[in-house]
Amino acid sequence: MRIDLHCHSTASDGTDTPAELVRNAAAAGLDVVALTDHDSTRGYAEAIAALPHGLTLVTGAELSCRIDGISMHMLAYLFDPDEPALLAERELVRDDRVPRARGMVARLNELGVPVTWEQVARIAGEGSVGRPHVATALVELGVVPTVSDAFSQDWLSDGGRAYVAKHETDPFEAIRLVRAAGGVTVFAHPAASKRGRTVPESVIAELAAAGLDGIEVDHMDHDDDTRARLRGLAADLGLLVTGSSDYHGSRKTCVLGEYTTDPEVYGEITRRATGAFPVPGAGGA
């Protein structure tokens, strides 16, 4: 089985619609794909309706978190999307995205970059607006060559010249909320240092003690040495190890199935989850 547990659609900051994502996942030879848009579950219905035979969909989300001033992302799988407390927290995060993006546009204007809110809103479309949309605007204007290059101290990385903070969930609270909604939590790309400051291993240990289920080890932002170190940490803490592409369509260079999750780990995730169940493909349109 080929299992990719971290993918984005136009419901957040990917460039594939949810229907295109599942079709492309099937074409890439995946058996299981997770839809993990940022703080959003809006893509579920479209993805399920289009799900091809032979492909299973894991519903999820990538939750925006922050601890000790460090931004981090928490992948949540197979939770009840209508559970009131987790839904309210996701809405708090989403509602803060527009004023945050407008603030980044204003800072870029102060730096002499002629980006406009209308341009960013056009790029975001119906998705949850975020830094990748602002970064894409910088690419369109020729300020940076790629979206990844916009995530630097010069521009949009944490603490960068045009960075603006938003409401983000305490990760311990995120674990509690997801578990209460029947879901499973995995710390996304925990050592992606090029994105900014990373959470110390001592904090990961505290998160594990609080109920964190796993860490995403095999990821494009982790080199071989980092993966080996994280596997050792996971073994010490009793955490599941996942691998995923973090696919965003054409917005990033990663491809579907570039990194995958072991079927036994996937099976354990599905065993632990009680809020929702994987959806087998029924041959969608």
NUNU-991573 format. One line per 4 residues: number of its first residue (from 1); their letters; for each residue x, y, z of N, C-alpha, C. Coordinates in nm, 2 decimals. Example, Ala and Ser with C-alpha at 12.3 -4.5 7.8 and 13.67 -1.06 7.14 Angstrom:
BEGIN
1	AS	1.32/-0.57/0.78/1.23/-0.45/0.78/1.32/-0.33/0.78; 1.28/-0.22/0.71/1.37/-0.11/0.71/1.29/0.00/0.79
//
This chain:
BEGIN
1	MRID	0.08/-0.12/0.00/0.00/0.00/0.00/0.09/0.12/0.00; 0.04/0.23/-0.08/0.11/0.36/-0.08/0.02/0.46/-0.02; 0.07/0.52/0.09/-0.02/0.60/0.18/0.04/0.74/0.20; -0.03/0.84/0.16/0.02/0.98/0.17/-0.08/1.05/0.27
5	LHCH	-0.03/1.09/0.38/-0.12/1.14/0.49/-0.11/1.29/0.51; -0.07/1.37/0.41/-0.06/1.52/0.43/-0.07/1.58/0.29; -0.19/1.63/0.26/-0.21/1.69/0.12/-0.31/1.81/0.14; -0.30/1.91/0.05/-0.38/2.03/0.06/-0.45/2.05/-0.07
9	STAS	-0.57/2.11/-0.06/-0.65/2.15/-0.18/-0.68/2.30/-0.18; -0.76/2.34/-0.27/-0.80/2.48/-0.28/-0.89/2.52/-0.16; -0.93/2.42/-0.08/-1.00/2.46/0.04/-0.91/2.53/0.14; -0.78/2.52/0.12/-0.68/2.61/0.20/-0.59/2.67/0.10
13	DGTD	-0.46/2.61/0.09/-0.36/2.68/0.01/-0.30/2.59/-0.10; -0.37/2.48/-0.14/-0.33/2.40/-0.25/-0.39/2.46/-0.38; -0.34/2.40/-0.49/-0.39/2.45/-0.62/-0.48/2.35/-0.69; -0.49/2.23/-0.64/-0.59/2.13/-0.69/-0.72/2.15/-0.61
17	TPAE	-0.83/2.14/-0.68/-0.96/2.13/-0.61/-0.96/2.00/-0.53; -1.05/1.98/-0.44/-1.05/1.85/-0.37/-1.08/1.73/-0.46; -1.16/1.76/-0.57/-1.19/1.65/-0.66/-1.06/1.62/-0.75; -0.99/1.72/-0.79/-0.87/1.70/-0.86/-0.77/1.63/-0.78
21	LVRN	-0.76/1.67/-0.65/-0.66/1.61/-0.56/-0.68/1.45/-0.56; -0.80/1.41/-0.54/-0.82/1.26/-0.52/-0.80/1.19/-0.66; -0.84/1.26/-0.77/-0.81/1.20/-0.90/-0.66/1.19/-0.92; -0.59/1.29/-0.89/-0.44/1.29/-0.91/-0.37/1.19/-0.82
25	AAAA	-0.43/1.18/-0.70/-0.37/1.08/-0.60/-0.39/0.94/-0.66; -0.50/0.91/-0.72/-0.52/0.78/-0.78/-0.43/0.76/-0.90; -0.42/0.86/-0.98/-0.33/0.85/-1.10/-0.18/0.84/-1.06; -0.15/0.89/-0.94/-0.01/0.87/-0.89/0.02/0.74/-0.82
29	GLDV	-0.09/0.65/-0.82/-0.07/0.52/-0.77/-0.08/0.50/-0.62; -0.15/0.60/-0.56/-0.17/0.60/-0.41/-0.29/0.51/-0.38; -0.28/0.44/-0.27/-0.40/0.36/-0.22/-0.48/0.44/-0.11; -0.41/0.53/-0.04/-0.47/0.61/0.07/-0.42/0.75/0.06
33	VALT	-0.50/0.85/0.07/-0.46/0.99/0.07/-0.54/1.06/0.18; -0.47/1.15/0.25/-0.54/1.23/0.35/-0.55/1.37/0.30; -0.67/1.43/0.32/-0.70/1.57/0.29/-0.68/1.65/0.42; -0.58/1.73/0.43/-0.55/1.80/0.55/-0.53/1.95/0.53
37	DHDS	-0.64/2.01/0.49/-0.63/2.15/0.46/-0.61/2.23/0.59; -0.56/2.35/0.58/-0.53/2.43/0.70/-0.65/2.47/0.77; -0.68/2.42/0.89/-0.79/2.46/0.98/-0.92/2.45/0.91; -0.93/2.37/0.81/-1.06/2.36/0.73/-1.09/2.22/0.70
41	TRGY	-1.23/2.20/0.70/-1.28/2.07/0.65/-1.37/2.09/0.53; -1.37/2.20/0.47/-1.46/2.24/0.36/-1.45/2.15/0.24; -1.33/2.09/0.22/-1.31/2.01/0.10/-1.36/1.87/0.11; -1.41/1.83/0.22/-1.45/1.69/0.24/-1.55/1.64/0.14
45	AEAI	-1.66/1.71/0.13/-1.78/1.66/0.05/-1.74/1.64/-0.10; -1.66/1.74/-0.15/-1.62/1.73/-0.29/-1.53/1.62/-0.31; -1.43/1.60/-0.22/-1.33/1.49/-0.23/-1.40/1.36/-0.23; -1.50/1.34/-0.14/-1.57/1.21/-0.12/-1.65/1.18/-0.25
49	AALP	-1.72/1.29/-0.30/-1.80/1.27/-0.42/-1.72/1.22/-0.54; -1.59/1.27/-0.55/-1.51/1.24/-0.66/-1.42/1.12/-0.64; -1.42/1.06/-0.53/-1.32/0.95/-0.49/-1.33/0.83/-0.58; -1.22/0.80/-0.65/-1.22/0.69/-0.75/-1.22/0.56/-0.68
53	HGLT	-1.26/0.45/-0.75/-1.24/0.32/-0.70/-1.09/0.29/-0.67; -1.07/0.22/-0.56/-0.93/0.18/-0.53/-0.85/0.28/-0.45; -0.91/0.40/-0.42/-0.85/0.50/-0.34/-0.93/0.52/-0.21; -0.87/0.52/-0.10/-0.93/0.55/0.03/-0.90/0.69/0.08
57	LVTG	-0.99/0.77/0.12/-0.97/0.90/0.17/-0.97/0.90/0.32; -0.87/0.96/0.38/-0.86/0.99/0.52/-0.89/1.14/0.54; -1.00/1.17/0.61/-1.03/1.31/0.64/-0.95/1.37/0.75; -0.91/1.49/0.74/-0.82/1.55/0.84/-0.81/1.70/0.83
61	AELS	-0.72/1.76/0.90/-0.69/1.90/0.89/-0.55/1.92/0.95; -0.49/2.03/0.91/-0.36/2.08/0.96/-0.39/2.20/1.05; -0.38/2.18/1.18/-0.42/2.29/1.27/-0.30/2.38/1.30; -0.32/2.51/1.30/-0.22/2.61/1.33/-0.21/2.62/1.48
65	CRID	-0.08/2.60/1.53/-0.06/2.60/1.67/0.07/2.69/1.70; 0.08/2.73/1.82/0.20/2.81/1.87/0.23/2.78/2.01; 0.36/2.76/2.04/0.40/2.74/2.18/0.53/2.82/2.20; 0.54/2.89/2.31/0.66/2.97/2.35/0.70/3.05/2.23
69	GISM	0.61/3.11/2.16/0.64/3.20/2.04/0.68/3.12/1.92; 0.68/2.99/1.92/0.72/2.91/1.80/0.59/2.86/1.73; 0.58/2.88/1.60/0.47/2.83/1.52/0.49/2.69/1.49; 0.39/2.61/1.50/0.40/2.46/1.47/0.26/2.42/1.41
73	HMLA	0.26/2.31/1.34/0.14/2.26/1.28/0.11/2.12/1.33; -0.02/2.10/1.36/-0.06/1.97/1.41/-0.16/1.90/1.31; -0.12/1.79/1.26/-0.21/1.71/1.17/-0.31/1.64/1.26; -0.44/1.66/1.23/-0.54/1.59/1.30/-0.62/1.50/1.20
77	YLFD	-0.63/1.37/1.24/-0.70/1.28/1.15/-0.82/1.22/1.21; -0.92/1.20/1.12/-1.04/1.12/1.15/-1.11/1.16/1.28; -1.12/1.29/1.29/-1.20/1.35/1.40/-1.34/1.38/1.35; -1.43/1.40/1.44/-1.57/1.44/1.41/-1.57/1.59/1.37
81	PDEP	-1.59/1.63/1.24/-1.57/1.77/1.20/-1.68/1.86/1.26; -1.79/1.80/1.32/-1.89/1.88/1.37/-1.89/1.89/1.53; -1.78/1.83/1.59/-1.77/1.84/1.73/-1.76/1.99/1.77; -1.84/2.04/1.86/-1.85/2.19/1.88/-1.73/2.26/1.92
85	ALLA	-1.65/2.20/2.02/-1.54/2.27/2.07/-1.43/2.28/1.97; -1.40/2.18/1.90/-1.29/2.18/1.80/-1.33/2.27/1.68; -1.46/2.26/1.64/-1.51/2.35/1.54/-1.50/2.49/1.57; -1.53/2.53/1.70/-1.52/2.67/1.74/-1.37/2.72/1.73
89	EREL	-1.28/2.63/1.77/-1.14/2.67/1.77/-1.09/2.69/1.63; -1.13/2.60/1.54/-1.09/2.61/1.40/-1.14/2.74/1.34; -1.26/2.78/1.38/-1.32/2.90/1.33/-1.25/3.02/1.38; -1.20/3.02/1.50/-1.13/3.13/1.56/-1.00/3.15/1.47
93	VRDD	-0.93/3.04/1.44/-0.81/3.05/1.36/-0.84/3.10/1.22; -0.95/3.05/1.16/-0.98/3.09/1.02/-1.02/3.24/1.01; -1.10/3.28/1.11/-1.15/3.42/1.11/-1.04/3.52/1.12; -0.92/3.48/1.18/-0.81/3.57/1.19/-0.72/3.57/1.07
97	RVPR	-0.75/3.49/0.97/-0.66/3.48/0.85/-0.67/3.60/0.76; -0.79/3.65/0.74/-0.81/3.77/0.65/-0.74/3.89/0.71; -0.77/3.93/0.83/-0.70/4.05/0.88/-0.55/4.03/0.89; -0.50/3.91/0.91/-0.36/3.88/0.91/-0.30/3.90/0.77
101	ARGM	-0.37/3.85/0.67/-0.32/3.86/0.53/-0.32/4.01/0.49; -0.42/4.08/0.53/-0.43/4.22/0.50/-0.31/4.30/0.56; -0.28/4.26/0.69/-0.17/4.32/0.76/-0.03/4.29/0.69; -0.02/4.17/0.63/0.11/4.14/0.56/0.11/4.22/0.43
105	VARL	0.00/4.24/0.36/0.00/4.33/0.24/0.04/4.47/0.28; -0.01/4.52/0.39/0.03/4.65/0.43/0.17/4.67/0.46; 0.23/4.57/0.53/0.37/4.57/0.56/0.46/4.56/0.43; 0.42/4.48/0.34/0.49/4.47/0.21/0.48/4.60/0.14
109	NELG	0.37/4.67/0.14/0.36/4.80/0.08/0.45/4.90/0.14; 0.47/4.89/0.27/0.56/4.98/0.34/0.71/4.95/0.30; 0.73/4.83/0.26/0.86/4.79/0.21/0.88/4.81/0.07; 0.78/4.88/0.00/0.80/4.91/-0.14/0.75/4.81/-0.24
113	VPVT	0.68/4.70/-0.19/0.63/4.60/-0.28/0.49/4.63/-0.31; 0.46/4.64/-0.44/0.32/4.69/-0.49/0.22/4.58/-0.49; 0.22/4.49/-0.39/0.12/4.38/-0.38/-0.01/4.45/-0.33; -0.13/4.39/-0.37/-0.26/4.45/-0.33/-0.34/4.33/-0.27
117	WEQV	-0.43/4.37/-0.18/-0.52/4.28/-0.12/-0.60/4.20/-0.23; -0.64/4.28/-0.33/-0.72/4.22/-0.44/-0.64/4.10/-0.51; -0.51/4.12/-0.53/-0.43/4.02/-0.59/-0.42/3.90/-0.50; -0.40/3.92/-0.37/-0.39/3.80/-0.28/-0.53/3.73/-0.27
121	ARIA	-0.64/3.81/-0.26/-0.77/3.75/-0.26/-0.80/3.67/-0.38; -0.76/3.71/-0.50/-0.78/3.64/-0.62/-0.70/3.51/-0.62; -0.58/3.51/-0.57/-0.50/3.39/-0.56/-0.56/3.29/-0.46; -0.61/3.34/-0.35/-0.67/3.25/-0.25/-0.80/3.19/-0.30
125	GEGS	-0.88/3.26/-0.38/-1.01/3.21/-0.42/-1.10/3.18/-0.31; -1.15/3.06/-0.31/-1.24/3.02/-0.20/-1.16/2.95/-0.08; -1.03/2.95/-0.09/-0.95/2.88/0.01/-0.93/2.97/0.13; -0.88/2.91/0.24/-0.85/2.99/0.36/-0.72/3.06/0.34
129	VGRP	-0.73/3.19/0.33/-0.61/3.27/0.29/-0.50/3.26/0.39; -0.38/3.25/0.34/-0.26/3.23/0.43/-0.14/3.28/0.36; -0.02/3.26/0.43/0.10/3.31/0.38/0.14/3.26/0.24; 0.11/3.13/0.20/0.14/3.09/0.07/0.07/3.17/-0.04
133	HVAT	-0.05/3.22/-0.01/-0.11/3.31/-0.11/-0.04/3.44/-0.13; 0.01/3.50/-0.02/0.08/3.62/-0.02/0.22/3.59/-0.09; 0.28/3.47/-0.06/0.40/3.44/-0.13/0.38/3.42/-0.28; 0.27/3.37/-0.32/0.25/3.35/-0.46/0.23/3.49/-0.53
137	ALVE	0.18/3.58/-0.46/0.17/3.72/-0.51/0.31/3.78/-0.53; 0.40/3.75/-0.44/0.54/3.80/-0.45/0.61/3.73/-0.57; 0.57/3.61/-0.60/0.63/3.54/-0.72/0.57/3.61/-0.84; 0.44/3.63/-0.85/0.38/3.70/-0.96/0.45/3.83/-0.99
141	LGVV	0.48/3.90/-0.89/0.54/4.04/-0.90/0.69/4.03/-0.93; 0.75/3.91/-0.93/0.89/3.90/-0.96/0.98/3.93/-0.84; 0.92/3.94/-0.72/1.00/3.98/-0.60/1.09/3.86/-0.56; 1.04/3.74/-0.57/1.11/3.62/-0.54/1.08/3.52/-0.65
145	PTVS	1.18/3.43/-0.67/1.16/3.33/-0.78/1.06/3.22/-0.75; 1.05/3.18/-0.62/0.96/3.07/-0.58/0.88/3.10/-0.45; 0.78/3.03/-0.43/0.70/3.05/-0.30/0.79/3.02/-0.18; 0.87/2.92/-0.19/0.96/2.88/-0.08/1.06/3.00/-0.05
149	DAFS	1.10/3.07/-0.15/1.19/3.18/-0.13/1.13/3.30/-0.06; 1.00/3.30/-0.06/0.92/3.41/0.02/0.93/3.39/0.17; 0.95/3.26/0.20/0.95/3.22/0.35/1.09/3.24/0.40; 1.13/3.37/0.41/1.27/3.40/0.46/1.25/3.52/0.56
153	QDWL	1.36/3.56/0.63/1.35/3.67/0.72/1.33/3.80/0.64; 1.37/3.80/0.51/1.34/3.92/0.43/1.19/3.95/0.41; 1.11/3.84/0.41/0.97/3.85/0.38/0.88/3.79/0.48; 0.84/3.66/0.47/0.72/3.61/0.53/0.75/3.51/0.64
157	SDGG	0.87/3.46/0.67/0.89/3.36/0.77/0.86/3.42/0.91; 0.85/3.34/1.01/0.83/3.39/1.14/0.93/3.49/1.18; 0.88/3.61/1.22/0.97/3.72/1.26/1.03/3.80/1.14; 0.99/3.76/1.02/1.03/3.83/0.90/0.98/3.97/0.89
161	RAYV	1.03/4.05/0.79/1.00/4.19/0.78/0.85/4.21/0.76; 0.78/4.12/0.69/0.64/4.13/0.65/0.55/4.04/0.73; 0.61/3.97/0.83/0.53/3.87/0.90/0.43/3.94/0.99; 0.31/3.88/1.00/0.21/3.92/1.09/0.15/3.80/1.16
165	AKHE	0.14/3.80/1.29/0.10/3.69/1.37/-0.06/3.67/1.35; -0.11/3.55/1.38/-0.25/3.53/1.38/-0.28/3.44/1.51; -0.41/3.43/1.53/-0.45/3.34/1.64/-0.41/3.20/1.61; -0.34/3.13/1.70/-0.30/3.00/1.68/-0.32/2.92/1.81
169	TDPF	-0.36/2.80/1.80/-0.40/2.71/1.92/-0.28/2.66/2.00; -0.29/2.66/2.13/-0.19/2.60/2.21/-0.19/2.45/2.17; -0.07/2.39/2.14/-0.07/2.25/2.10/-0.13/2.15/2.20; -0.11/2.18/2.33/-0.17/2.09/2.43/-0.32/2.09/2.42
173	EAIR	-0.37/2.21/2.40/-0.52/2.23/2.38/-0.56/2.16/2.25; -0.48/2.17/2.15/-0.52/2.10/2.02/-0.53/1.95/2.04; -0.43/1.90/2.11/-0.44/1.75/2.13/-0.56/1.71/2.21; -0.59/1.79/2.31/-0.71/1.76/2.39/-0.84/1.77/2.31
177	LVRA	-0.85/1.88/2.23/-0.97/1.90/2.15/-0.99/1.79/2.04; -0.88/1.75/1.98/-0.88/1.65/1.88/-0.92/1.51/1.94; -0.86/1.48/2.05/-0.89/1.36/2.12/-1.04/1.35/2.16; -1.09/1.46/2.21/-1.23/1.47/2.25/-1.32/1.46/2.13
181	AGGV	-1.27/1.49/2.01/-1.35/1.48/1.89/-1.33/1.34/1.82; -1.26/1.25/1.89/-1.23/1.12/1.84/-1.12/1.11/1.74; -1.03/1.21/1.73/-0.93/1.21/1.63/-0.79/1.17/1.68; -0.69/1.17/1.59/-0.56/1.13/1.62/-0.47/1.25/1.58
185	TVFA	-0.36/1.27/1.65/-0.28/1.39/1.63/-0.13/1.35/1.59; -0.08/1.41/1.49/0.06/1.39/1.45/0.12/1.53/1.43; 0.24/1.55/1.49/0.31/1.68/1.48/0.37/1.68/1.34; 0.33/1.78/1.26/0.38/1.79/1.12/0.52/1.85/1.11
189	HPAA	0.60/1.80/1.02/0.74/1.85/1.00/0.80/1.91/1.12; 0.82/1.84/1.23/0.87/1.90/1.35/1.01/1.97/1.35; 1.09/1.93/1.25/1.23/1.98/1.25/1.25/2.06/1.12; 1.15/2.12/1.06/1.16/2.20/0.94/1.22/2.33/0.97
193	SKRG	1.35/2.34/1.00/1.42/2.46/1.05/1.42/2.57/0.95; 1.41/2.54/0.82/1.42/2.65/0.72/1.29/2.73/0.73; 1.19/2.68/0.79/1.06/2.76/0.81/1.07/2.86/0.92; 1.17/2.84/1.01/1.18/2.93/1.13/1.22/2.84/1.25
197	RTVP	1.20/2.90/1.37/1.24/2.82/1.49/1.16/2.70/1.50; 1.22/2.59/1.56/1.15/2.47/1.58/1.13/2.44/1.72; 1.04/2.35/1.75/1.00/2.31/1.89/1.11/2.22/1.95; 1.16/2.25/2.07/1.27/2.16/2.13/1.21/2.02/2.15
201	ESVI	1.30/1.92/2.15/1.26/1.79/2.17/1.20/1.77/2.31; 1.24/1.85/2.41/1.19/1.84/2.54/1.04/1.87/2.54; 1.00/1.96/2.45/0.85/2.00/2.44/0.78/1.89/2.37; 0.84/1.82/2.27/0.78/1.71/2.20/0.76/1.60/2.30
205	AELA	0.85/1.58/2.39/0.83/1.48/2.50/0.71/1.51/2.58; 0.69/1.64/2.62/0.58/1.69/2.69/0.45/1.66/2.62; 0.45/1.69/2.49/0.33/1.67/2.40/0.30/1.52/2.40; 0.40/1.44/2.39/0.38/1.29/2.39/0.31/1.25/2.52
209	AAGL	0.36/1.30/2.63/0.30/1.27/2.76/0.15/1.32/2.77; 0.12/1.42/2.69/-0.02/1.48/2.69/-0.11/1.41/2.59; -0.06/1.31/2.52/-0.14/1.23/2.43/-0.11/1.25/2.28; -0.01/1.32/2.24/0.03/1.32/2.10/0.05/1.18/2.05
213	DGIE	0.00/1.15/1.93/0.01/1.01/1.88/0.13/0.99/1.79; 0.18/1.09/1.72/0.29/1.07/1.63/0.36/1.19/1.59; 0.47/1.17/1.51/0.54/1.28/1.45/0.56/1.24/1.30; 0.56/1.35/1.22/0.58/1.33/1.07/0.73/1.34/1.05
217	VDHM	0.79/1.22/1.02/0.94/1.21/1.00/0.98/1.23/0.86; 0.92/1.15/0.77/0.96/1.15/0.63/0.89/1.26/0.56; 0.96/1.37/0.54/0.91/1.49/0.48/1.02/1.57/0.41; 0.98/1.64/0.30/1.07/1.71/0.22/1.16/1.81/0.29
221	DHDD	1.12/1.86/0.41/1.20/1.95/0.48/1.29/1.89/0.59; 1.30/1.76/0.59/1.39/1.69/0.68/1.50/1.61/0.60; 1.63/1.64/0.63/1.73/1.56/0.56/1.75/1.43/0.63; 1.84/1.34/0.57/1.85/1.21/0.62/1.89/1.20/0.77
225	DTRA	1.98/1.29/0.81/2.03/1.29/0.95/1.91/1.33/1.04; 1.83/1.42/1.00/1.72/1.47/1.08/1.62/1.36/1.09; 1.59/1.29/0.98/1.49/1.17/0.99/1.54/1.07/1.09; 1.67/1.04/1.08/1.72/0.93/1.17/1.71/0.98/1.32
229	RLRG	1.74/1.11/1.34/1.72/1.16/1.48/1.58/1.15/1.53; 1.49/1.19/1.44/1.34/1.19/1.47/1.29/1.05/1.49; 1.34/0.95/1.41/1.30/0.82/1.44/1.34/0.77/1.57; 1.46/0.80/1.61/1.51/0.76/1.75/1.42/0.83/1.86
233	LAAD	1.39/0.96/1.84/1.31/1.03/1.93/1.17/0.96/1.94; 1.11/0.93/1.83/0.98/0.86/1.83/0.98/0.73/1.90; 1.09/0.65/1.88/1.10/0.53/1.95/1.11/0.54/2.10; 1.19/0.64/2.14/1.21/0.67/2.28/1.07/0.71/2.35
237	LGLL	0.99/0.79/2.27/0.87/0.84/2.33/0.74/0.76/2.30; 0.76/0.65/2.22/0.65/0.57/2.19/0.55/0.63/2.09; 0.60/0.71/2.00/0.52/0.78/1.90/0.52/0.71/1.77; 0.41/0.72/1.70/0.40/0.67/1.56/0.48/0.76/1.47
241	VTGS	0.53/0.70/1.36/0.62/0.77/1.26/0.54/0.77/1.13; 0.51/0.89/1.08/0.45/0.90/0.95/0.54/0.96/0.84; 0.50/0.94/0.72/0.57/1.01/0.61/0.46/1.06/0.51; 0.49/1.18/0.45/0.39/1.24/0.37/0.45/1.34/0.27
245	SDYH	0.38/1.37/0.17/0.43/1.46/0.07/0.42/1.61/0.11; 0.31/1.64/0.18/0.28/1.79/0.21/0.25/1.85/0.07; 0.17/1.78/-0.01/0.14/1.82/-0.15/0.05/1.95/-0.15; 0.09/2.04/-0.23/0.01/2.17/-0.25/-0.02/2.19/-0.40
249	GSRK	-0.01/2.09/-0.48/-0.03/2.11/-0.62/0.09/2.18/-0.68; 0.07/2.28/-0.77/0.18/2.35/-0.83/0.24/2.46/-0.74; 0.19/2.48/-0.62/0.24/2.58/-0.53/0.38/2.54/-0.47; 0.40/2.41/-0.46/0.53/2.36/-0.41/0.58/2.25/-0.51
253	TCVL	0.71/2.22/-0.49/0.77/2.13/-0.59/0.75/1.98/-0.55; 0.70/1.95/-0.43/0.68/1.81/-0.39/0.56/1.75/-0.47; 0.57/1.62/-0.49/0.47/1.55/-0.57/0.40/1.45/-0.48; 0.28/1.41/-0.52/0.20/1.31/-0.44/0.28/1.18/-0.43
257	GEYT	0.28/1.13/-0.30/0.35/1.00/-0.28/0.50/1.01/-0.27; 0.55/1.14/-0.27/0.70/1.15/-0.26/0.75/1.09/-0.13; 0.68/1.10/-0.02/0.70/1.03/0.10/0.57/0.96/0.15; 0.58/0.84/0.21/0.46/0.77/0.24/0.47/0.71/0.39
261	TDPE	0.36/0.67/0.43/0.35/0.61/0.57/0.34/0.46/0.56; 0.40/0.39/0.66/0.40/0.25/0.66/0.25/0.20/0.69; 0.21/0.10/0.62/0.07/0.05/0.64/0.04/0.01/0.78; 0.13/-0.04/0.86/0.10/-0.07/0.99/0.08/0.05/1.08
265	VYGE	0.15/0.16/1.05/0.12/0.28/1.12/-0.02/0.34/1.08; -0.05/0.33/0.95/-0.18/0.38/0.91/-0.29/0.29/0.98; -0.27/0.16/0.99/-0.36/0.08/1.06/-0.38/0.12/1.20; -0.27/0.16/1.27/-0.28/0.20/1.41/-0.36/0.33/1.42
269	ITRR	-0.34/0.42/1.33/-0.41/0.55/1.33/-0.56/0.52/1.32; -0.60/0.44/1.22/-0.74/0.41/1.20/-0.80/0.33/1.33; -0.72/0.25/1.39/-0.77/0.18/1.51/-0.79/0.28/1.63; -0.71/0.38/1.64/-0.72/0.48/1.75/-0.84/0.58/1.73
273	ATGA	-0.87/0.60/1.60/-0.97/0.70/1.57/-1.11/0.65/1.60; -1.19/0.74/1.66/-1.33/0.71/1.68/-1.43/0.81/1.63; -1.37/0.92/1.58/-1.46/1.04/1.54/-1.51/1.02/1.39; -1.43/0.95/1.31/-1.47/0.93/1.17/-1.39/0.81/1.12
277	FPVP	-1.42/0.76/1.00/-1.36/0.65/0.95/-1.31/0.67/0.81; -1.21/0.61/0.76/-1.16/0.63/0.62/-1.28/0.59/0.52; -1.28/0.67/0.41/-1.38/0.65/0.31/-1.33/0.58/0.19; -1.38/0.46/0.16/-1.34/0.39/0.04/-1.40/0.45/-0.08
281	GAGG	-1.32/0.45/-0.19/-1.37/0.51/-0.32/-1.48/0.43/-0.38; -1.58/0.51/-0.43/-1.70/0.45/-0.49/-1.71/0.48/-0.64; -1.60/0.53/-0.69/-1.60/0.56/-0.83/-1.67/0.69/-0.86; -1.62/0.80/-0.80/-1.68/0.93/-0.82/-1.67/0.98/-0.96
285	A	-1.75/1.09/-0.98/-1.75/1.15/-1.12/-1.62/1.23/-1.14
//
